[in-house]
Amino acid sequence: MTTTSQTEAGTEAGGTQAVALQLSELVLKTARYDDMAVFYAHVLGHGPFYERTPDPDAPPRPAGMPERAVDVRLGFFRITDAPHSQVFALFGVESLSETEPSGPGLHHFQFGVSTLGDLISQHEHMGSIGVRPHRAANHGQATSFYYRDPDRNIVEFSCPNFATFEEEVAFMSGPVFAANPSGLELDPDRFAARYRAGDPELLRLDNRAVAL
């Protein structure tokens, strides 16, 4: 195994530099949600701090769109709060075949960043090598840009929209998040441009200027 310093690794294409990241969320998709939830509650020593079952009358997800929080049964488990929050989650996808090797497994993983500025800088850093997000969203409690690696795994970069974890959980427990945990789908380039322009309404969930 070889290692490269952060300075050496972050100043290649376009003169950009990678921002400091933390691995903050891991999501598995499964056709056996109940069994998985019991198992991981035992592993972690506690159950999920948030669970949701989708509305059976909700419209189907758009064609080509990967599973979103609004589409699936889900549970979020806290791993640690300090110095940064870490979360493990399950997405219950009943259509998965237990005999299909490419079915159950990793849904996506998340690198957390501290500020919107870091999120935009990372977006620009990825763009410097021609890698673009396949999705971006203001979920309400956080803003996220989603990419695919060369193996097509989904890699999320996300920053909190609230100053504290308590505020985040309070929002996730409220009616706005319950009605739409996916939030506002974003045009990543317009979102980045409006951030650079200092848009004071940037994080409003009804900000159509940055919506997809």
MDTraj code that builds the backbone (N, CA, C; nanometers):
import mdtraj as md
import numpy as np

residues = "MET THR THR THR SER GLN THR GLU ALA GLY THR GLU ALA GLY GLY THR GLN ALA VAL ALA LEU GLN LEU SER GLU LEU VAL LEU LYS THR ALA ARG TYR ASP ASP MET ALA VAL PHE TYR ALA HIS VAL LEU GLY HIS GLY PRO PHE TYR GLU ARG THR PRO ASP PRO ASP ALA PRO PRO ARG PRO ALA GLY MET PRO GLU ARG ALA VAL ASP VAL ARG LEU GLY PHE PHE ARG ILE THR ASP ALA PRO HIS SER GLN VAL PHE ALA LEU PHE GLY VAL GLU SER LEU SER GLU THR GLU PRO SER GLY PRO GLY LEU HIS HIS PHE GLN PHE GLY VAL SER THR LEU GLY ASP LEU ILE SER GLN HIS GLU HIS MET GLY SER ILE GLY VAL ARG PRO HIS ARG ALA ALA ASN HIS GLY GLN ALA THR SER PHE TYR TYR ARG ASP PRO ASP ARG ASN ILE VAL GLU PHE SER CYS PRO ASN PHE ALA THR PHE GLU GLU GLU VAL ALA PHE MET SER GLY PRO VAL PHE ALA ALA ASN PRO SER GLY LEU GLU LEU ASP PRO ASP ARG PHE ALA ALA ARG TYR ARG ALA GLY ASP PRO GLU LEU LEU ARG LEU ASP ASN ARG ALA VAL ALA LEU".split()
xyz = np.array([
    [0.0842, -0.1195, 0.0000],
    [0.0000, 0.0000, 0.0000],
    [0.0875, 0.1242, 0.0000],
    [0.0552, 0.2197, -0.0862],
    [0.1269, 0.3460, -0.0889],
    [0.0383, 0.4567, -0.0373],
    [0.0975, 0.5589, 0.0188],
    [0.0218, 0.6720, 0.0698],
    [0.0724, 0.7991, 0.0049],
    [-0.0192, 0.8961, -0.0075],
    [0.0143, 1.0258, -0.0649],
    [-0.0360, 1.1329, 0.0293],
    [0.0445, 1.2342, 0.0530],
    [0.0021, 1.3412, 0.1430],
    [-0.1179, 1.4134, 0.0850],
    [-0.1992, 1.4753, 0.1735],
    [-0.3184, 1.5471, 0.1294],
    [-0.2811, 1.6593, 0.0332],
    [-0.1690, 1.7254, 0.0591],
    [-0.1273, 1.8342, -0.0285],
    [-0.0935, 1.7821, -0.1673],
    [-0.0200, 1.6701, -0.1736],
    [0.0164, 1.6137, -0.3027],
    [-0.1048, 1.5621, -0.3774],
    [-0.2002, 1.5033, -0.3025],
    [-0.3158, 1.4411, -0.3665],
    [-0.4167, 1.5443, -0.4146],
    [-0.4155, 1.6627, -0.3571],
    [-0.5256, 1.7549, -0.3832],
    [-0.4972, 1.8663, -0.4791],
    [-0.3835, 1.8643, -0.5499],
    [-0.3500, 1.9791, -0.6340],
    [-0.3154, 1.9379, -0.7762],
    [-0.3857, 1.8358, -0.8281],
    [-0.3510, 1.7846, -0.9594],
    [-0.4213, 1.8627, -1.0704],
    [-0.5361, 1.8179, -1.1154],
    [-0.6003, 1.8775, -1.2324],
    [-0.6586, 2.0142, -1.1997],
    [-0.6326, 2.1095, -1.2869],
    [-0.6975, 2.2404, -1.2767],
    [-0.6522, 2.3247, -1.1604],
    [-0.5497, 2.2809, -1.0869],
    [-0.5037, 2.3593, -0.9730],
    [-0.5976, 2.3575, -0.8545],
    [-0.6965, 2.2680, -0.8543],
    [-0.7892, 2.2604, -0.7417],
    [-0.7299, 2.1774, -0.6300],
    [-0.7939, 2.1830, -0.5127],
    [-0.7456, 2.1069, -0.3977],
    [-0.8632, 2.0447, -0.3259],
    [-0.8496, 1.9159, -0.2910],
    [-0.9550, 1.8460, -0.2192],
    [-0.9737, 1.9056, -0.0809],
    [-1.0989, 1.9118, -0.0352],
    [-1.1270, 1.9604, 0.0998],
    [-1.1208, 1.8434, 0.1975],
    [-1.1103, 1.8726, 0.3273],
    [-1.1064, 1.7690, 0.4301],
    [-1.2418, 1.6981, 0.4364],
    [-1.2405, 1.5655, 0.4386],
    [-1.3621, 1.4855, 0.4362],
    [-1.3694, 1.3953, 0.5585],
    [-1.4924, 1.3534, 0.5901],
    [-1.5118, 1.2503, 0.6909],
    [-1.6136, 1.1509, 0.6374],
    [-1.5951, 1.0237, 0.6674],
    [-1.6933, 0.9227, 0.6316],
    [-1.8038, 0.9281, 0.7360],
    [-1.9233, 0.9736, 0.6984],
    [-2.0255, 1.0059, 0.7974],
    [-2.1526, 0.9238, 0.7854],
    [-2.1713, 0.8505, 0.6745],
    [-2.2935, 0.7720, 0.6600],
    [-2.2679, 0.6512, 0.5715],
    [-2.3258, 0.5370, 0.6100],
    [-2.3214, 0.4166, 0.5288],
    [-2.4633, 0.3632, 0.5183],
    [-2.5096, 0.3365, 0.3967],
    [-2.6462, 0.2898, 0.3726],
    [-2.6421, 0.1568, 0.2988],
    [-2.7100, 0.0569, 0.3520],
    [-2.7247, -0.0716, 0.2863],
    [-2.8683, -0.0883, 0.2391],
    [-2.8859, -0.1461, 0.1206],
    [-3.0208, -0.1786, 0.0745],
    [-3.0429, -0.3282, 0.0921],
    [-3.1654, -0.3648, 0.1271],
    [-3.1938, -0.5028, 0.1629],
    [-3.3398, -0.5362, 0.1373],
    [-3.3672, -0.6626, 0.1059],
    [-3.5039, -0.7126, 0.0961],
    [-3.5510, -0.7720, 0.2289],
    [-3.4619, -0.7741, 0.3297],
    [-3.4944, -0.8328, 0.4611],
    [-3.4769, -0.7256, 0.5680],
    [-3.5565, -0.6193, 0.5565],
    [-3.5384, -0.5043, 0.6453],
    [-3.5501, -0.5433, 0.7917],
    [-3.6542, -0.6172, 0.8293],
    [-3.6768, -0.6498, 0.9707],
    [-3.5598, -0.7282, 1.0290],
    [-3.5145, -0.8301, 0.9576],
    [-3.4018, -0.9099, 1.0057],
    [-3.2758, -0.8244, 1.0177],
    [-3.2531, -0.7403, 0.9178],
    [-3.1342, -0.6549, 0.9191],
    [-3.1411, -0.5542, 1.0335],
    [-3.2604, -0.4969, 1.0577],
    [-3.2755, -0.3978, 1.1642],
    [-3.2491, -0.4602, 1.3003],
    [-3.2985, -0.5823, 1.3222],
    [-3.2732, -0.6521, 1.4485],
    [-3.1243, -0.6804, 1.4655],
    [-3.0613, -0.7263, 1.3577],
    [-2.9192, -0.7586, 1.3635],
    [-2.8360, -0.6353, 1.3968],
    [-2.8579, -0.5250, 1.3265],
    [-2.7745, -0.4064, 1.3476],
    [-2.8087, -0.3331, 1.4767],
    [-2.9325, -0.3468, 1.5247],
    [-2.9637, -0.2936, 1.6570],
    [-2.8835, -0.3670, 1.7635],
    [-2.8635, -0.4966, 1.7414],
    [-2.7815, -0.5746, 1.8349],
    [-2.6346, -0.5350, 1.8222],
    [-2.5867, -0.5236, 1.7019],
    [-2.4471, -0.4861, 1.6791],
    [-2.4147, -0.3515, 1.7423],
    [-2.5040, -0.2531, 1.7242],
    [-2.4783, -0.1165, 1.7699],
    [-2.5212, -0.0927, 1.9142],
    [-2.6042, -0.1813, 1.9663],
    [-2.6500, -0.1651, 2.1044],
    [-2.7715, -0.0759, 2.1198],
    [-2.8349, -0.0369, 2.0085],
    [-2.9550, 0.0471, 2.0133],
    [-3.0246, 0.0422, 1.8791],
    [-3.1529, 0.0754, 1.8806],
    [-3.2309, 0.0781, 1.7584],
    [-3.2153, 0.2087, 1.6830],
    [-3.2887, 0.2238, 1.5737],
    [-3.2786, 0.3446, 1.4935],
    [-3.3375, 0.4660, 1.5647],
    [-3.2777, 0.5834, 1.5394],
    [-3.3365, 0.7057, 1.5941],
    [-3.4445, 0.7609, 1.5025],
    [-3.4550, 0.7076, 1.3802],
    [-3.5594, 0.7502, 1.2878],
    [-3.5930, 0.6347, 1.1946],
    [-3.7228, 0.6061, 1.1813],
    [-3.7700, 0.5061, 1.0868],
    [-3.8889, 0.5622, 1.0105],
    [-3.9069, 0.5146, 0.8871],
    [-4.0185, 0.5614, 0.8049],
    [-4.0576, 0.4528, 0.7063],
    [-4.1888, 0.4359, 0.6870],
    [-4.2424, 0.3463, 0.5855],
    [-4.3066, 0.4315, 0.4780],
    [-4.2775, 0.4081, 0.3507],
    [-4.3302, 0.4949, 0.2459],
    [-4.4817, 0.4851, 0.2328],
    [-4.5414, 0.5921, 0.1857],
    [-4.6852, 0.5953, 0.1589],
    [-4.7149, 0.5015, 0.0424],
    [-4.8033, 0.4013, 0.0615],
    [-4.8298, 0.3065, -0.0478],
    [-4.8926, 0.3724, -0.1699],
    [-4.9517, 0.4909, -0.1515],
    [-5.0147, 0.5606, -0.2634],
    [-4.9230, 0.6647, -0.3272],
    [-4.7961, 0.6714, -0.2826],
    [-4.7037, 0.7694, -0.3389],
    [-4.6733, 0.7336, -0.4843],
    [-4.6516, 0.8346, -0.5696],
    [-4.6184, 0.8060, -0.7097],
    [-4.4844, 0.7351, -0.7201],
    [-4.4666, 0.6533, -0.8240],
    [-4.3388, 0.5830, -0.8408],
    [-4.2255, 0.6809, -0.8662],
    [-4.1028, 0.6382, -0.8338],
    [-3.9892, 0.7251, -0.8567],
    [-3.9677, 0.7450, -1.0065],
    [-3.9097, 0.8575, -1.0459],
    [-3.8863, 0.8828, -1.1889],
    [-3.7989, 0.7758, -1.2512],
    [-3.8231, 0.7481, -1.3787],
    [-3.7458, 0.6475, -1.4507],
    [-3.5973, 0.6808, -1.4466],
    [-3.5159, 0.5807, -1.4153],
    [-3.3716, 0.5997, -1.4114],
    [-3.3189, 0.6565, -1.2818],
    [-3.4055, 0.6977, -1.1917],
    [-3.3631, 0.7552, -1.0641],
    [-3.3366, 0.6429, -0.9641],
    [-3.2211, 0.6415, -0.8962],
    [-3.1977, 0.5404, -0.7933],
    [-3.2948, 0.5578, -0.6774],
    [-3.3053, 0.4542, -0.5938],
    [-3.3963, 0.4631, -0.4791],
    [-3.3654, 0.5864, -0.3956],
    [-3.4705, 0.6590, -0.3581],
    [-3.4580, 0.7752, -0.2719],
    [-3.5216, 0.7416, -0.1372],
    [-3.4958, 0.8261, -0.0373],
    [-3.5528, 0.8022, 0.0958],
    [-3.7052, 0.7964, 0.0907],
    [-3.7666, 0.8755, 0.0032],
    [-3.9123, 0.8807, -0.0037],
    [-3.9714, 0.7522, -0.0616],
    [-3.8898, 0.6717, -0.1307],
    [-3.9382, 0.5527, -0.2011],
    [-3.9335, 0.4250, -0.1185],
    [-3.8590, 0.4221, -0.0094],
    [-3.8285, 0.2959, 0.0564],
    [-3.8604, 0.3014, 0.2053],
    [-3.8710, 0.1838, 0.2635],
    [-3.8723, 0.1732, 0.4088],
    [-3.7305, 0.2001, 0.4564],
    [-3.7161, 0.2824, 0.5580],
    [-3.5799, 0.3193, 0.5975],
    [-3.5665, 0.3323, 0.7480],
    [-3.4441, 0.3150, 0.7933],
    [-3.4098, 0.3342, 0.9338],
    [-3.2705, 0.3923, 0.9444],
    [-3.2548, 0.4930, 1.0307],
    [-3.1249, 0.5567, 1.0536],
    [-3.0779, 0.5247, 1.1957],
    [-2.9560, 0.4732, 1.2073],
    [-2.8965, 0.4359, 1.3349],
    [-2.7779, 0.5269, 1.3623],
    [-2.7721, 0.5849, 1.4803],
    [-2.6585, 0.6679, 1.5185],
    [-2.5411, 0.5781, 1.5583],
    [-2.4244, 0.6066, 1.5048],
    [-2.3031, 0.5356, 1.5453],
    [-2.2300, 0.6155, 1.6523],
    [-2.2017, 0.7428, 1.6233],
    [-2.1362, 0.8300, 1.7213],
    [-2.1728, 0.9742, 1.6926],
    [-2.1649, 1.0577, 1.7945],
    [-2.1954, 1.1999, 1.7797],
    [-2.0702, 1.2858, 1.7785],
    [-1.9604, 1.2365, 1.8334],
    [-1.8435, 1.3217, 1.8527],
    [-1.7188, 1.2512, 1.8012],
    [-1.6255, 1.3262, 1.7411],
    [-1.6352, 1.4707, 1.7172],
    [-1.7285, 1.5069, 1.6030],
    [-1.7651, 1.4077, 1.5190],
    [-1.8602, 1.4303, 1.4108],
    [-1.9622, 1.3174, 1.4134],
    [-2.0853, 1.3463, 1.3722],
    [-2.1875, 1.2425, 1.3717],
    [-2.1583, 1.1389, 1.2637],
    [-2.1830, 1.0126, 1.2967],
    [-2.1711, 0.9031, 1.2014],
    [-2.2997, 0.8217, 1.2083],
    [-2.3538, 0.7873, 1.0925],
    [-2.4839, 0.7225, 1.0846],
    [-2.4755, 0.5997, 0.9948],
    [-2.5427, 0.4936, 1.0373],
    [-2.5621, 0.3743, 0.9567],
    [-2.7113, 0.3675, 0.9223],
    [-2.7428, 0.3312, 0.7983],
    [-2.8832, 0.3301, 0.7581],
    [-2.9162, 0.2071, 0.6750],
    [-3.0448, 0.1698, 0.6788],
    [-3.0973, 0.0615, 0.5969],
    [-3.2064, 0.1153, 0.5059],
    [-3.2003, 0.0775, 0.3782],
    [-3.3073, 0.1047, 0.2826],
    [-3.3745, -0.0286, 0.2512],
    [-3.5003, -0.0444, 0.2873],
    [-3.5737, -0.1666, 0.2579],
    [-3.6300, -0.1629, 0.1172],
    [-3.5757, -0.2453, 0.0282],
    [-3.6180, -0.2504, -0.1121],
    [-3.6732, -0.3901, -0.1384],
    [-3.8063, -0.4029, -0.1323],
    [-3.8683, -0.5352, -0.1373],
    [-3.8449, -0.6065, -0.2687],
    [-3.8174, -0.5335, -0.3756],
    [-3.8027, -0.5965, -0.5070],
    [-3.6686, -0.6672, -0.5257],
    [-3.5752, -0.6500, -0.4310],
    [-3.4451, -0.7145, -0.4455],
    [-3.4581, -0.8661, -0.4374],
    [-3.3818, -0.9350, -0.5200],
    [-3.3779, -1.0806, -0.5160],
    [-3.2668, -1.1254, -0.4235],
    [-3.2987, -1.2131, -0.3297],
    [-3.1969, -1.2618, -0.2367],
    [-3.0936, -1.3506, -0.3068],
    [-3.1258, -1.3998, -0.4249],
    [-3.0331, -1.4863, -0.4962],
    [-2.9513, -1.4099, -0.6003],
    [-2.9758, -1.2809, -0.6148],
    [-2.9051, -1.2002, -0.7133],
    [-2.7852, -1.1331, -0.6478],
    [-2.6611, -1.1715, -0.6860],
    [-2.5425, -1.1161, -0.6197],
    [-2.5342, -0.9646, -0.6268],
    [-2.5872, -0.9047, -0.7337],
    [-2.5781, -0.7592, -0.7466],
    [-2.6939, -0.6874, -0.6793],
    [-2.7801, -0.7599, -0.6062],
    [-2.8962, -0.6988, -0.5435],
    [-2.8661, -0.6394, -0.4073],
    [-2.8889, -0.7137, -0.2967],
    [-2.8626, -0.6581, -0.1642],
    [-2.7171, -0.6168, -0.1486],
    [-2.6935, -0.5134, -0.0730],
    [-2.5568, -0.4662, -0.0509],
    [-2.5520, -0.3158, -0.0371],
    [-2.4398, -0.2591, -0.0753],
    [-2.4179, -0.1166, -0.0585],
    [-2.5123, -0.0354, -0.1464],
    [-2.5818, 0.0598, -0.0868],
    [-2.6642, 0.1538, -0.1631],
    [-2.5825, 0.2770, -0.1985],
    [-2.5232, 0.3406, -0.0992],
    [-2.4293, 0.4510, -0.1230],
    [-2.3517, 0.4772, 0.0046],
    [-2.2435, 0.5525, -0.0052],
    [-2.1770, 0.5978, 0.1160],
    [-2.1489, 0.7460, 0.1052],
    [-2.1334, 0.8085, 0.2213],
    [-2.1289, 0.9544, 0.2290],
    [-2.0001, 1.0035, 0.2923],
    [-1.9424, 1.1047, 0.2319],
    [-1.8361, 1.1837, 0.2924],
    [-1.8980, 1.3153, 0.3381],
    [-1.8843, 1.3462, 0.4656],
    [-1.9378, 1.4706, 0.5177],
    [-1.8368, 1.5832, 0.5077],
    [-1.8833, 1.7013, 0.4746],
    [-1.8011, 1.8215, 0.4774],
    [-1.8661, 1.9206, 0.5732],
    [-1.7902, 2.0196, 0.6172],
    [-1.8372, 2.1062, 0.7254],
    [-1.9270, 2.2197, 0.6795],
    [-1.9052, 2.2700, 0.5586],
    [-1.9769, 2.3902, 0.5151],
    [-2.0220, 2.3772, 0.3704],
    [-2.1158, 2.4631, 0.3318],
    [-2.1569, 2.4692, 0.1919],
    [-2.0399, 2.5073, 0.1020],
    [-1.9531, 2.5951, 0.1519],
    [-1.8360, 2.6338, 0.0746],
    [-1.7486, 2.5138, 0.0413],
    [-1.7295, 2.4250, 0.1399],
    [-1.6526, 2.3035, 0.1146],
    [-1.7245, 2.2121, 0.0151],
    [-1.8575, 2.2045, 0.0258],
    [-1.9343, 2.1210, -0.0669],
    [-1.9172, 2.1708, -0.2105],
    [-1.9271, 2.3024, -0.2293],
    [-1.9114, 2.3596, -0.3624],
    [-1.7671, 2.3417, -0.4109],
    [-1.6706, 2.3602, -0.3219],
    [-1.5312, 2.3403, -0.3608],
    [-1.5060, 2.1960, -0.4032],
    [-1.5662, 2.1008, -0.3321],
    [-1.5488, 1.9603, -0.3700],
    [-1.6166, 1.9325, -0.5041],
    [-1.7320, 1.9927, -0.5281],
    [-1.8006, 1.9806, -0.6575],
    [-1.7094, 2.0311, -0.7699],
    [-1.6463, 2.1438, -0.7472],
    [-1.5554, 2.1986, -0.8480],
    [-1.4318, 2.1105, -0.8645],
    [-1.3847, 2.0557, -0.7535],
    [-1.2685, 1.9673, -0.7577],
    [-1.2996, 1.8417, -0.8395],
    [-1.4183, 1.7835, -0.8206],
    [-1.4578, 1.6664, -0.8987],
    [-1.4729, 1.7030, -1.0453],
    [-1.5279, 1.8196, -1.0717],
    [-1.5471, 1.8641, -1.2091],
    [-1.4170, 1.8853, -1.2838],
    [-1.3085, 1.9122, -1.2102],
    [-1.1791, 1.9368, -1.2744],
    [-1.1243, 1.8128, -1.3443],
    [-1.1758, 1.6938, -1.3123],
    [-1.1364, 1.5706, -1.3811],
    [-1.2540, 1.5143, -1.4616],
    [-1.3560, 1.5967, -1.4827],
    [-1.4686, 1.5571, -1.5663],
    [-1.5725, 1.4715, -1.4989],
    [-1.5715, 1.4637, -1.3666],
    [-1.6696, 1.3841, -1.2923],
    [-1.7801, 1.4766, -1.2443],
    [-1.9043, 1.4446, -1.2842],
    [-2.0180, 1.5289, -1.2498],
    [-2.1178, 1.4518, -1.1639],
    [-2.1911, 1.5216, -1.0776],
    [-2.2932, 1.4532, -0.9971],
    [-2.4083, 1.4053, -1.0843],
    [-2.4583, 1.2860, -1.0532],
    [-2.5774, 1.2384, -1.1225],
    [-2.7036, 1.2864, -1.0519],
    [-2.6844, 1.3420, -0.9296],
    [-2.7974, 1.3946, -0.8545],
    [-2.7458, 1.4923, -0.7508],
    [-2.8256, 1.5950, -0.7194],
    [-2.7975, 1.6862, -0.6087],
    [-2.9304, 1.7206, -0.5443],
    [-2.9300, 1.7378, -0.4111],
    [-3.0565, 1.7639, -0.3424],
    [-3.0332, 1.8399, -0.2123],
    [-3.1261, 1.9306, -0.1820],
    [-3.1366, 1.9903, -0.0492],
    [-3.2410, 1.9084, 0.0249],
    [-3.1957, 1.8222, 0.1155],
    [-3.2867, 1.7330, 0.1867],
    [-3.3591, 1.8031, 0.3021],
    [-3.3237, 1.9257, 0.3293],
    [-3.3810, 1.9980, 0.4425],
    [-3.2831, 2.0029, 0.5569],
    [-3.2427, 1.8877, 0.6076],
    [-3.1455, 1.8823, 0.7166],
    [-3.0028, 1.8871, 0.6655],
    [-2.9825, 1.8590, 0.5359],
    [-2.8496, 1.8573, 0.4763],
    [-2.8613, 1.8790, 0.3261],
    [-2.7509, 1.9211, 0.2665],
    [-2.7439, 1.9359, 0.1213],
    [-2.6392, 1.8385, 0.0684],
    [-2.6727, 1.7657, -0.0398],
    [-2.5880, 1.6571, -0.0857],
    [-2.5725, 1.6575, -0.2371],
    [-2.4505, 1.6242, -0.2804],
    [-2.4212, 1.5988, -0.4208],
    [-2.3809, 1.4514, -0.4320],
    [-2.4367, 1.3806, -0.5307],
    [-2.4144, 1.2375, -0.5463],
    [-2.3390, 1.2086, -0.6766],
    [-2.2360, 1.1266, -0.6652],
    [-2.1531, 1.0883, -0.7792],
    [-2.1473, 0.9362, -0.7886],
    [-2.0947, 0.8860, -0.9005],
    [-2.0673, 0.7425, -0.9138],
    [-1.9183, 0.7235, -0.9369],
    [-1.8603, 0.6259, -0.8684],
    [-1.7189, 0.5960, -0.8905],
    [-1.7043, 0.5069, -1.0139],
    [-1.5822, 0.4678, -1.0524],
    [-1.5667, 0.3867, -1.1735],
    [-1.6399, 0.2534, -1.1704],
    [-1.6671, 0.1998, -1.0519],
    [-1.7444, 0.0764, -1.0396],
    [-1.8939, 0.1028, -1.0288],
    [-1.9334, 0.2275, -1.0414],
    [-2.0736, 0.2708, -1.0366],
    [-2.1309, 0.2742, -0.8959],
    [-2.0482, 0.2645, -0.7920],
    [-2.0961, 0.2880, -0.6569],
    [-2.1344, 0.4346, -0.6421],
    [-2.2380, 0.4615, -0.5637],
    [-2.2819, 0.5985, -0.5406],
    [-2.2029, 0.6571, -0.4235],
    [-2.1381, 0.7704, -0.4479],
    [-2.0592, 0.8403, -0.3466],
    [-2.1242, 0.9757, -0.3224],
    [-2.1623, 1.0000, -0.1987],
    [-2.2315, 1.1241, -0.1616],
    [-2.1372, 1.2163, -0.0844],
    [-2.1379, 1.3435, -0.1200],
    [-2.0743, 1.4483, -0.0407],
    [-2.1865, 1.5325, 0.0187],
    [-2.1811, 1.5559, 0.1490],
    [-2.2944, 1.6195, 0.2151],
    [-2.2480, 1.7142, 0.3242],
    [-2.3209, 1.8244, 0.3393],
    [-2.2934, 1.9167, 0.4497],
    [-2.4235, 1.9443, 0.5256],
    [-2.4161, 1.9661, 0.6556],
    [-2.5367, 1.9916, 0.7343],
    [-2.5942, 2.1304, 0.7055],
    [-2.7265, 2.1390, 0.7124],
    [-2.7939, 2.2685, 0.6996],
    [-2.8232, 2.3317, 0.8353],
    [-2.7962, 2.2572, 0.9438],
    [-2.8197, 2.3076, 1.0789],
    [-2.6880, 2.3079, 1.1567],
    [-2.6842, 2.3905, 1.2591],
    [-2.5607, 2.4060, 1.3371],
    [-2.5358, 2.2882, 1.4306],
    [-2.6430, 2.2186, 1.4760],
    [-2.6273, 2.1109, 1.5728],
    [-2.7022, 1.9865, 1.5273],
    [-2.6575, 1.8712, 1.5773],
    [-2.7240, 1.7446, 1.5469],
    [-2.8659, 1.7431, 1.6040],
    [-2.8851, 1.8100, 1.7185],
    [-3.0184, 1.8155, 1.7796],
    [-3.1179, 1.8867, 1.6881],
    [-3.0735, 1.9961, 1.6242],
    [-3.1610, 2.0673, 1.5308],
    [-3.1928, 1.9800, 1.4091],
    [-3.0937, 1.9048, 1.3652],
    [-3.1129, 1.8154, 1.2507],
    [-3.2173, 1.7093, 1.2824],
    [-3.2048, 1.6448, 1.3989],
    [-3.2997, 1.5406, 1.4381],
    [-3.4388, 1.5994, 1.4575],
    [-3.4466, 1.7206, 1.5135],
    [-3.5763, 1.7863, 1.5320],
    [-3.6434, 1.8094, 1.3972],
    [-3.5672, 1.8544, 1.2986],
    [-3.6240, 1.8747, 1.1655],
    [-3.6711, 1.7420, 1.1063],
    [-3.5889, 1.6373, 1.1209],
    [-3.6245, 1.5070, 1.0659],
    [-3.7465, 1.4461, 1.1349],
    [-3.7771, 1.4926, 1.2556],
    [-3.8934, 1.4437, 1.3291],
    [-4.0188, 1.5243, 1.2990],
    [-4.0054, 1.6309, 1.2195],
    [-4.1162, 1.7209, 1.1914],
    [-4.1931, 1.6854, 1.0651],
    [-4.3018, 1.7590, 1.0383],
    [-4.3909, 1.7260, 0.9269],
    [-4.3316, 1.7498, 0.7887],
    [-4.2426, 1.8474, 0.7749],
    [-4.1857, 1.8763, 0.6424],
    [-4.1028, 1.7579, 0.5929],
    [-4.0164, 1.7051, 0.6802],
    [-3.9321, 1.5911, 0.6419],
    [-4.0162, 1.4650, 0.6264],
    [-4.1176, 1.4487, 0.7123],
    [-4.2039, 1.3307, 0.7026],
    [-4.2759, 1.3265, 0.5680],
    [-4.3159, 1.4433, 0.5187],
    [-4.3875, 1.4493, 0.3921],
    [-4.2960, 1.4274, 0.2721],
    [-4.1677, 1.4683, 0.2853],
    [-4.0763, 1.4583, 0.1718],
    [-3.9323, 1.4505, 0.2197],
    [-3.8850, 1.3307, 0.2585],
    [-3.7470, 1.3184, 0.3067],
    [-3.6422, 1.3368, 0.1974],
    [-3.6840, 1.3348, 0.0713],
    [-3.5877, 1.3565, -0.0365],
    [-3.5555, 1.5043, -0.0546],
    [-3.6486, 1.5926, -0.0215],
    [-3.6244, 1.7362, -0.0309],
    [-3.6349, 1.7896, -0.1721],
    [-3.5590, 1.8953, -0.1996],
    [-3.5629, 1.9647, -0.3279],
    [-3.4502, 1.9140, -0.4176],
    [-3.4852, 1.8584, -0.5344],
    [-3.3843, 1.8158, -0.6306],
    [-3.3206, 1.9397, -0.6932],
    [-3.1879, 1.9427, -0.6977],
    [-3.1141, 2.0620, -0.7376],
    [-3.0458, 2.0463, -0.8725],
    [-3.0320, 2.1585, -0.9439],
    [-2.9388, 2.1676, -1.0547],
    [-2.8039, 2.2044, -0.9932],
    [-2.7062, 2.1136, -0.9928],
    [-2.5831, 2.1389, -0.9180],
    [-2.5050, 2.2606, -0.9662],
    [-2.5032, 2.2844, -1.0960],
    [-2.4268, 2.3979, -1.1468],
    [-2.4924, 2.5306, -1.1101],
    [-2.6253, 2.5370, -1.1216],
    [-2.6945, 2.6608, -1.0825],
    [-2.6849, 2.6830, -0.9327],
    [-2.6916, 2.5735, -0.8555],
    [-2.6776, 2.5850, -0.7107],
    [-2.5401, 2.6411, -0.6756],
    [-2.4362, 2.5871, -0.7395],
    [-2.3000, 2.6353, -0.7137],
    [-2.2852, 2.7819, -0.7530],
    [-2.3410, 2.8188, -0.8682],
    [-2.3303, 2.9570, -0.9145],
    [-2.4029, 3.0518, -0.8203],
    [-2.5207, 3.0113, -0.7721],
    [-2.5964, 3.0975, -0.6801],
    [-2.5259, 3.1076, -0.5456],
    [-2.4578, 2.9995, -0.5045],
    [-2.3783, 3.0081, -0.3821],
    [-2.2667, 3.1101, -0.3991],
    [-2.1944, 3.1013, -0.5074],
    [-2.0838, 3.1943, -0.5332],
    [-2.1338, 3.3375, -0.5439],
    [-2.2598, 3.3552, -0.5881],
    [-2.3175, 3.4890, -0.6006],
    [-2.3742, 3.5401, -0.4684],
    [-2.3727, 3.4547, -0.3641],
    [-2.4199, 3.4970, -0.2325],
    [-2.5703, 3.4981, -0.2172],
    [-2.6415, 3.4061, -0.2828],
    [-2.7876, 3.3992, -0.2751],
    [-2.8324, 3.3757, -0.1310],
    [-2.9043, 3.4715, -0.0679],
    [-2.9463, 3.4536, 0.0711],
    [-3.0585, 3.3512, 0.0871],
    [-3.1250, 3.3148, -0.0225],
    [-3.2360, 3.2189, -0.0178],
    [-3.1915, 3.0790, -0.0622],
    [-3.0615, 3.0561, -0.0671],
    [-3.0078, 2.9362, -0.1293],
    [-3.0676, 2.8074, -0.0735],
    [-3.0860, 2.7990, 0.0585],
    [-3.1279, 2.6745, 0.1224],
    [-3.2779, 2.6631, 0.1444],
    [-3.3551, 2.7566, 0.0920],
    [-3.5008, 2.7435, 0.1016],
    [-3.5459, 2.6237, 0.0194],
    [-3.6326, 2.5418, 0.0771],
    [-3.6810, 2.4226, 0.0084],
    [-3.7754, 2.4545, -0.1067],
    [-3.8172, 2.5814, -0.1168],
    [-3.8988, 2.6238, -0.2297],
    [-3.8240, 2.7164, -0.3242],
    [-3.6913, 2.7126, -0.3203],
    [-3.6089, 2.7989, -0.4048],
    [-3.6026, 2.7406, -0.5456],
    [-3.6935, 2.7827, -0.6315],
    [-3.7012, 2.7276, -0.7675],
    [-3.5830, 2.7718, -0.8536],
    [-3.5116, 2.8750, -0.8117],
    [-3.3981, 2.9226, -0.8909],
    [-3.2865, 2.8198, -0.8972],
    [-3.2820, 2.7281, -0.7990],
    [-3.1766, 2.6256, -0.7979],
    [-3.2338, 2.4854, -0.8192],
    [-3.3638, 2.4769, -0.8402],
    [-3.4284, 2.3453, -0.8536],
    [-3.4021, 2.2844, -0.9905],
    [-3.4024, 2.1523, -0.9929],
    [-3.3839, 2.0797, -1.1178],
    [-3.5037, 2.1010, -1.2079],
])
top = md.Topology()
chain = top.add_chain()
for i, resn in enumerate(residues, 1):
    res = top.add_residue(resn, chain, resSeq=i)
    for name in ("N", "CA", "C"):
        top.add_atom(name, md.element.get_by_symbol(name[0]), res)
traj = md.Trajectory(xyz[None], top)
